[in-house]
Amino acid sequence: MANVTVVGAQWGDEGKGKIVDWLTERAEIVVRFQGGHNAGHTLVVGENVYKLSLLPSGIVRGALSVIGNGVVLDPWHLEAEIAKLRGQGVTITPDNLQIAETCPLILPFHRDLDGLREDASGAGKIGTTRRGIGPAYEDKVGRRAIRVCDLAHLDDLGPQIERLCAHHDALRAGFGEPPIDRERLLGDLRAIADVVLPYAKPVWVTLNEAKQAGKRILFEGAQGILLDVDHGTYPFVTSSNTIAGTAAGGSGLGPGGVGFVLGIVKAYTTRVGSGPFPTELDDATGERLGTRGHEFGTVTGRKRRCGWFDAVLVRQAAAVSGISGIALTKLDVLDGFDELKICVGYTIGDTRYDYLPPHASDQAAVQPIYETIEGWSESTQGARSWADLPAAAIKYIRRVEELIRCPVALVSTSPERDDTILVRDPFAD
């Protein structure tokens, strides 16, 4: 049986939470490998709705859940999220949650810096969630980070804190902010250490032993491929690599363990925050998609921008991430449209593109080339087999497959986990 890596193949918010929850029934371990608590996942289990942003989705189902070294960890948010889920009846102990000892920590001044920069950027705002993700990754790369393992050696942390604060004090001074209070920082770390350290493990050992034992591992990506710091719509991207290959480096298992790559794709397109969006609909149709799809961010509550399906971007995402098959979500949101449109290319002036150009000014200038597809009046909500779908809906799905050059493995027709059409079992490959 193969491992499975789940990644969003648009700008995030594609419905990964439901698909990961559905796949967790077949997995024994669920792993987060990048990002931080800026990544929202909503799970609907019976009458219960769980909103996660840091913990792997498998925690709700009792699967061993692992936060890999590629994640940046806000320990205070971890404490709050664990408390919230326990309040909903979810059991969380070191037996079902492990955190990589080498995870970098998001500290209070990372959040401060994130907000200060965004406020000072004016028209250049990126649309960050202001949660300190980017500054924490910067400190990791700059070799200044305080990591989970440091919480067990706080008496030895003086030189590292001085190195870290020297960098941040200079930045803070530029914004007119006071220097970091070293004693308070150390006190905060001492107070939170006992919360985090029981979960700290060499997760690379856990995962390699699991692989040797033939256990099924599910890697859960955050955000979306179009937000990848290398392959996304830069600079309007997140601070980590979101492609499937990151599952190897962000967990310690290695590239051979990534397995079947399942790209999650909405049947239309959405985006939160700033940045290019060639198929955005700033009209009644876009409003209809947003209303029917309940398009508000899990973490921020921000209204999502909505538009037609962009086959060019999904084809590009599938290529750079090595996607084996897609899960097409929210098909039911398209019910009742007389006609649907799919973007099949772009133009800038007289020049046609079959990919999104890399420069921000070109990305902002592209005009979509649309293909019109017949819609359907019947309901697809709750469909669990091809026989339940209207012929026009099947035709739409087949055309999407052709345009993105990637097969459909799953189709989701409502937020309920069982309202899923299985075309190809990722764990069977």
Salt bridges, closest charged atoms under 4 A:
ASP13 OD1 - ARG304 NH2 3.32
GLU14 OE1 - LYS16 NZ 2.85
ASP21 OD1 - ARG61 NE 2.73
ASP21 OD2 - ARG417 NE 3.08
GLU25 OE2 - ARG417 NH1 3.71
ASP74 OD2 - HIS37 NE2 3.65
ASP74 OD2 - ARG111 NH1 2.91
GLU81 OE1 - HIS77 NE2 2.64
ASP112 OD2 - ARG172 NH1 3.32
ASP119 OD1 - ARG130 NH2 2.70
GLU138 OE2 - ARG117 NH1 2.75
ASP139 OD2 - HIS110 NE2 2.62
ASP139 OD1 - ARG144 NE 2.79
ASP139 OD2 - HIS168 NE2 2.69
ASP155 OD1 - ARG190 NH2 2.93
GLU162 OE2 - ARG182 NE 3.47
ASP169 OD2 - ARG182 NH1 2.54
GLU220 OE2 - HIS41 NE2 3.53
GLU280 OE1 - ARG305 NH2 2.93
GLU287 OE1 - LYS303 NZ 3.14
GLU295 OE1 - LYS266 NZ 2.88
GLU295 OE1 - ARG304 NH1 2.66
GLU295 OE2 - LYS330 NZ 3.03
GLU371 OE2 - ARG399 NE 2.62
GLU401 OE1 - ARG398 NH1 2.93
GLU402 OE1 - ARG399 NH1 2.75
ASP418 OD1 - ARG417 NH1 3.92
ASP419 OD1 - ARG384 NE 2.81
ASP425 OD2 - ARG26 NE 3.53
ASP429 OD2 - ARG424 NH2 2.71
